[in-house]
């Protein structure tokens, strides 16, 4: 374990994230202006592709962080049976689920059943495939549907709040299966599928279109749904940071694009793979 990871083990992860959450949703004009303007300056945020082009148009830092794109900013790939990137970001890992294990980083795997907090459901994904997309602070932070499907269940899973980056992926065992997350379960034409929204250090919250903002609890929250969503529809959003993981069954017969490898920059709506039957 390196010093960066050790420091996060010792840090009051939940307290820091809760404090960030309170400040991020504040509509106090001094607090929100300080946060929004400082963030925009540090990360050189360009609002040209967003619907609201003035930093003063946002009512809170959360409102700014989850800012909506212009309708034409992210064309959705319309290829039949294509899989699109659910978010702007970088490919962290992508490939096949081997022996029930997903690749986290070179030499480090984790269990799909543990990620989903349901080992019986995890069996549905043996020999399936996955794609992990990391969202940086500068990215658009809404997560969209990578395929057509009916949302049938969500499961909030409490957990740790390690930051998510290459360093923690290499040094923290089972990082994505330990961090706080929201598992979204779908029925699709290609079988059962999941999209997992993974929280991280200072992430102020996770929201889903079917649940609204998730209230943190020390226990798992399981909800059932009957919501049909099309490829490209908004699924949820992060209030600061993190990662979206697509988990697909063997029956989907997925082929990922050859260019989509670790470190590849992707945009929401871009084709990253294809279902075959």
Secondary structure, DSSP 8 states (H G I E B T S, - for coil): --HHHHHHHHS-HHHHHHHHHHHHT---HHHHHHHHHHHHHHTT---TTBS--SGGG-SSHHHHHT--B-TTSS-----TTEEE-SSSEEEEEEEE-BTTEEEEETTEEEEHHHHHT-HHHHGGGTT-EEEEEEE-TTS--EEE-SS-EEEEEEEEE--B----SHHHHHHSTTHHHHB-EEEEEEEETTEEEEEEEE--TT--EEEETTTEE----SS-EEEEEEEEE-TTSEEEEEES-EEEEEEE-GGG-EEE-TT--TT-EE-TT-EEEEE--
